[in-house]
Amino acid sequence: MHEAGNPLGIIKSYLSILERKLPEDGVRQELAVLTEEIDRVANIVGHMTQSIKSTQDTRSIDLVSVLNDFLLLYADTLFGARGIRIETALPKLELPVRINRDNLKQIVLNLWKNASEALVEGKLVKISVSDNIIHDGASYVQLRVDDNGPGMSEETMQAIYRPKPISDTSQRGIGLSVIGSLARQEGILITCRSQIGVGTSIALLIPKNRSATPGNSA
């Protein structure tokens, strides 16, 4: 943990110096997002010997802002550079949800990484968000990732709901297990549909901010 923290701190310091040298209209937003990701990774390293609980730093955050930041940082690396097409359908307004910010990022990154690793050049991934979802009387926001890749077996999909030991599962299974574990901590409901040779659709129902205006959640 100590050895991993040293280079992360050095990289963060260098990014801060680089940011000060750049013009105001440069890539400062990308650097800010990257710096935040370094802090998140450092937090993961720091908690390797203990669980990151959902009660830690759980607050109202803007789901749309987090997704846009991630698209800025990861869309080209995970999809564009691999020749994978990407379509997004995100609201233009803020969409507050009640969730640990780092856990949300870890879930999203694993979702996208799973899709990226499954797809080949020319395939498509769609990322969409829907508001005003009611389940069992509670208000949710739906985050959905669809792809037209090779699909997954039922056994692989079950990793979301019944995580396997890391030594007994594929890399994609590990990612799904992480998604399932963090989702349970945050009270997120998951549905997964997949058909071999057709594609996969994973939808997350994320609890809305309780302080949201009732008219926006009905």
N, C-alpha and C positions, 0 to 999 in steps of 0.2 A: 504493500500500500504506500509506503514511504517513497520507494523508488518510482512508482507510477505518478505520485504527486509532484515530484521535482520537475520533470519535463512539462507537465501541464501548466505549472506555475510560470515556467520560463516562456512557454508559448503565449500565455495570456499577457505577460509583460511586454513581449515583442509586439503583439497585436495592438496594445495600448500605445506604444511608441509609434507604430505605423499609422494608427488612426490620427494622431496629432500632426503627422506630416502630410496627410492627404487633404485636398481641397474640400470645401464644404459639400460640393456636389459630386463627390467621389463615391466610393463604395462603402461609406461609413455604416449604412444600414446592415449590409452583409457582415461587416466586422462585428457589429454589435450583436447580431444573432449568433455568430460564431463564438464570441466571448461567452455568451450565455450558455451555449452548448458545452464549452469547456468547463464551466462551473457545474453543469449538470453531471458531466462525466466524473468530475472530482467528487461530487456528492455520492455517486454510485460506488466509486472506489472506497470512499470513506465509510460506507455502510456494508461492505462486503462480509463483515462478520456479524451483521445483524439485519433484521428485516426493516425495510422502509415502510413505515405504517401509513395508512391512509389518513390518519389524523394529523400527520406532520404537514404543516403549511397548507392545509386544505382551505381554500378560499375561493371567492368568485373570480373567475378569469374569463377573458374573451376567447372563445373557441376559434372564431374566425381569424383573429390576430395571430394565434399560435400556428394555425394551419398555413397562413400566408408567409409567416417567418420560415416555416419548415420548407415550403415550396421554394422560397428564395435560396435556401441553403442546400437542399437535397434533390430538388426536381431534376436538375441536369445530371448530377452524379448518378442517381439511381435509375433514371429513366432516359433522359435525353442522350447521354453519352452511349447508351446501349441500343439506341435506335427504337426505343419504346415510346409510343405516342401517349400523351397524357391529356385528359380532359377534366376540367374542374367545374363544379356548380356550387359556388359558395355565396352565402348572403353578403350583401354590400354593407349591411349594418352590423354592429356589435351583437354578439350572441352569448350572453353570460351563462356559464355553467359552474357548478360547484364541484371542484375536483382539485387534487394535488397537481400542480403544474408540471412537475418533473415526471410524475407517473403518466400523465396524459401524453407527454412527449415520448416517453418510452413506448407506450402503446402504439402511437401513430408511427414512430420510426420502425417498429417491428412489423406493422401492417404493410407499410410501403416496401420495406426490405424483402418481406416474403413474396410480395407481388413481383418485385424486380428480379429476384432470383428465379422465379418460375417462368418468366416471360422471355421471349426471344425477340430479335429485331422485327419490327413491323406490327407487333402486338399492341394492345391498347389497355390502359388502366384508367378508370374513371373514379374521381374522388368527389363526393357530394355531401352536402349537409342539408338536413330538413328540420324545420322547427315545428312546434305545435304538435308533438307526438304525446298521446296520452296512453299510459299502460297501467291498468289496475288503479286508476284514479290519480296517478302521479304524472307529473310533466317531465318530458325528456326531450333532448335534441338527438337526432340520428346522424351519426357519421358513418358513411358507407363507402366501401372500396370494392369496385367491381373490376374484373379482368376477363379477357377472353383467352386465357392460357390453357395449360394442359389439364387443369382441374386437380382435385385432391381426392384420395380415397377416404372412406368413412373413418378408417382407423387414424389417419393423419388429422382429420378434423376434430376427432375426439380429444386431441391434445389440448384444445382450448378448455374443455370442460373437465378432463381428468388428466392433469399433467403427468407425464412419464419422467422417470429419472433421466438426466441428461445423457447418460451412457447408453440408454436404450432407445434413443430417438434420433431422427435426422435433424439437420440444422434447421429445416423449416419447422419441424415439430417443436424444437426448442423455442423458436420465435413465437409460435402459437401458444406454448405453455406460459411464456412470459406475459403475453396479452391476457390470457385467461386469469392468471394469478393476480395481476394488477387490477383487472376489471372487477374481480370479486372484492378486492379491498375497497374499491371506490363505488361499489353499488351499481356498476355498469352491467347492463344486460346485453348478451351477445347472441346473434343468430348467424349461422354459417350455412350457405348453400353452395354446392359444387357438383359438377358433372364432368367426368373424365372426357377430355377432348373438347369440352365446350367452354369451361371457365369457372371462376369462383366469385362469390359475393359474400362479403363479411360486413355485417351491420352492427354498430354499437349504439345502444340507447344510453346516453349520458344524462344523469340527473340535472335538471335545470336549477339555476340559482333560485333559491326559495324566496328571495326578495324581489324577483322579477314581477313586473306588473301582471295581474291576473289576466287582463285582456290579451296579453302576448302569449299566454300559455294555454288558451282554451281552444 
